[in-house]
Amino acid sequence: MAEIKIEKKKTIWPWVLLALLVLAAIIYFTAYDDDDGDMDDTTQTEVVADNDLDSDAYEADSMTRGGETMALGAATTTVISEYVDFIKDFDGTMGLDHVFSHEALTKLINATEQVAKDVNVNIQADLQAAREKADFIMVDPESLKHADKIRAAGMATVDVLQKVQTQKFPSLASQADTVRSAVMSIEPSEQTLNQKKSVKNFFDEAANLLIQMKEENYEHNR
Amino acid sequence: MSTTDKNLYYLDDLSKYKVDSDDPDVRGWTVKDKDGRVVGEVDKLLANKETERVVYLDVEVDESILSSDYKPYSRSAKDGVHDFINEDGENHLIVPIGMVTLDTDQKTVLTDEIDHRTFSETKRRRKDMPVTREYEVIILDSYVRDDSNNSYEEDNSFYDRKEFHRNS
């Protein structure tokens, strides 16, 4: 009462052919992707001096793209925003004390430094000078004469900003000039109290320049 | 080697064929008689290429069959003329597929209609010998001792006999 059927064996070669085609497709696609991967791997090496900023602000995520123009990276825009937000909070009618201006300058210098790193302009020495001048504001806090120190620190910072602008953001020349004019209009011999507006104006114009840098693509290969 | 000119082949010789994936490959299974006594082991499968079905199980018989000394059964008188005996070395016989049931759990082939003695009286032949229609008739005569069954078909309709089919 049993039944045992027989059947034709299935030939193997169509499956071998299919497997070969699949393998060929895999090789083709992975080889294709590898080209893009090579581009992703190019990074720009920079000379970085030790400083007191967080190292993770220097994640060069902006360096992973090729092409002629690039936008500033996420880390840079963060540091810019820190500065912009800080001086926005100051509306100029309150006392402009040295703590504020020191902190504002520090944030401005930090933002400038980050931008320079991002666009690969070497300004470490110049920034160091600017920092020292900014820190000098905190020395002798009883003195009323901070304007000259603010001006000096501001000038050093503007030097750096303008260097970066000239090299990488040629279209922002006029705004850079505006910032320079603003810092030069701070009278070194006049008390800070009496020229709150000028000081604030300098900080505002610097903020504008940074914002414009953030929004522009800079020239990557200059 | 191929057997008769009537479409019966050892499955081993059909390179393009194999046992259907739904059915068991019973080669190597123990074969028992209707009383549950071991009579041998399935060695090969004989299949009809046209119907794509196994027709016979080629069984290598057990020592208990070989040592029982019965003369092979033959209905035909003419077979008494030449030596119709089971010689030494002739230890294979064939069993029609319709006369067995399969115990897949025990991997055993059960024959419900054939007892040990009948197996012993069935003419055997050497391993791998061709299966002729003549031999097929001999063994059917032995398994089905029905004197009224006087004629066998010559062609493939031979396999329409009930011995080759499931009982309905």
Interface residues (C-beta under 8 A of the other chain):
Chain A: M1 A2 E3 I4 K5 I6 E7 K8 K9
Chain B: L11 L14 K16 Y17 K18 V19 D20 S21 D22 D23 P24 D25 V26 L45 A47 E52 R53 V54 I97 G98 V100 T101 L102 V109 D112 R166 N167
